[in-house]
Amino acid sequence: MSNEELLAQVAALGGPTLLVVLVALIALLVLLLVPTFLVAFSRQVRGSRKLVWVVAMLSFSWLAWPAWRAMLRRTERARQQGGSA
């Protein structure tokens, strides 16, 4: 398939409008996955807890983010005081 044929097919599908929709969908997907990657690559949570938080982030995305941050703060305070979380 040549470039001209491909461009003609894209133009028939909506041209620039299709491109804008695709870019918006990709941006939305990235925005929704950011919290999941932040939890998945965090060194502050390990093991089964990390798995639970990754599943929560995939399910609720930005809604679970504040709960995760609060849990990290509480855990850090407990460590500084010499207790356990």
C-alpha positions as CSV (number, residue, x, y, z in Angstrom):
1,M,0.0,0.0,0.0
2,S,1.5,3.3,-1.0
3,N,1.5,6.5,1.1
4,E,-1.1,8.1,-1.2
5,E,-3.5,5.2,-0.7
6,L,-3.0,5.3,3.0
7,L,-3.6,9.0,3.1
8,A,-6.7,8.7,1.0
9,Q,-8.1,6.0,3.4
10,V,-7.4,8.2,6.4
11,A,-9.1,11.2,4.7
12,A,-12.1,9.0,4.0
13,L,-12.3,8.0,7.7
14,G,-12.3,11.6,8.9
15,G,-8.8,12.8,8.3
16,P,-7.6,15.3,10.9
17,T,-10.6,14.6,13.2
18,L,-9.6,10.9,13.4
19,L,-6.0,12.0,14.3
20,V,-7.2,14.3,17.0
21,V,-9.5,11.6,18.5
22,L,-6.6,9.0,18.5
23,V,-4.2,11.5,20.1
24,A,-6.8,12.3,22.8
25,L,-7.4,8.6,23.5
26,I,-3.7,7.9,23.8
27,A,-3.3,10.9,26.1
28,L,-6.2,9.7,28.3
29,L,-4.8,6.2,28.5
30,V,-1.4,7.5,29.6
31,L,-3.0,9.8,32.1
32,L,-5.0,6.9,33.6
33,L,-1.9,4.6,33.8
34,V,0.5,7.1,35.5
35,P,-0.6,6.2,39.0
36,T,-0.3,2.5,38.3
37,F,3.3,2.9,37.0
38,L,4.2,5.1,40.0
39,V,3.0,2.3,42.4
40,A,4.5,-0.5,40.4
41,F,8.0,1.0,40.4
42,S,7.9,2.3,43.9
43,R,10.5,1.0,46.3
44,Q,8.3,1.9,49.3
45,V,5.8,-0.9,48.9
46,R,6.8,-4.6,48.4
47,G,5.3,-8.0,47.8
48,S,1.6,-8.7,48.0
49,R,0.8,-5.1,49.2
50,K,2.3,-3.8,45.9
51,L,0.1,-6.2,43.9
52,V,-3.0,-5.0,45.8
53,W,-2.2,-1.4,45.2
54,V,-1.5,-2.0,41.5
55,V,-4.8,-3.7,41.1
56,A,-6.5,-0.8,43.0
57,M,-4.8,1.7,40.7
58,L,-5.8,-0.1,37.6
59,S,-9.4,-0.3,38.9
60,F,-9.8,3.2,40.3
61,S,-6.7,5.1,38.9
62,W,-6.5,8.6,40.3
63,L,-9.2,7.9,43.0
64,A,-6.9,5.4,44.7
65,W,-3.9,7.6,44.5
66,P,-4.6,9.7,47.6
67,A,-5.2,6.6,49.7
68,W,-1.9,5.2,48.6
69,R,-0.1,8.4,49.5
70,A,-1.8,8.5,52.9
71,M,-0.7,4.9,53.6
72,L,2.9,5.7,52.7
73,R,2.9,8.7,55.0
74,R,1.4,6.7,57.9
75,T,4.0,3.9,57.3
76,E,6.8,6.4,57.2
77,R,5.7,8.0,60.5
78,A,5.4,4.6,62.2
79,R,9.0,3.8,61.1
80,Q,10.3,7.1,62.4
81,Q,8.7,6.5,65.8
82,G,10.1,3.0,65.9
83,G,6.8,1.1,65.5
84,S,5.5,-1.0,62.8
85,A,2.7,-0.2,60.3
